[in-house]
Amino acid sequence: MQPADAFAQVQTILGMGPFSAELVVIRGANFPDVLPRNEGKLSDEIAKRYGLERTIDEITEAWKPFRSWAAVHLRALRAMEE
């Protein structure tokens, strides 16, 4: 099953929205190269560290094939700085 299909399937569970579905599928199904698209804090952190001159897709292209793990590390850095 592809990640997008899994996201849709998980969202059929009552209370599971896009944000939660992405995190459950990415971590639970071990997709190492899927960037969460519904995590505002991650998008903010990418913009803070990389600027706004390029899109998130352009920035994260260099992180392949481990975009999921790069996202985890950026969230951890953000949490340490809060």
Residue pairs with C-beta under 8 A, 6 or more apart in sequence:
1 9
1 29
3 25
3 26
3 29
3 31
3 34
6 21
6 25
6 29
7 18
7 21
7 22
7 25
8 21
10 16
10 20
10 21
10 24
10 25
11 17
11 18
11 21
16 24
17 38
18 37
18 38
19 36
19 38
19 39
22 34
22 36
22 37
22 38
22 39
23 36
23 39
25 31
25 34
26 34
26 36
26 68
27 68
31 68
32 65
32 66
32 67
32 68
32 69
33 64
33 65
33 66
33 67
33 68
34 67
34 68
35 56
35 60
35 63
35 67
35 68
35 71
36 42
36 68
36 71
39 71
39 75
41 75
41 78
42 71
42 74
42 75
43 56
45 74
45 75
45 77
45 78
46 56
46 59
46 60
46 74
49 74
50 59
60 67
60 70
63 70
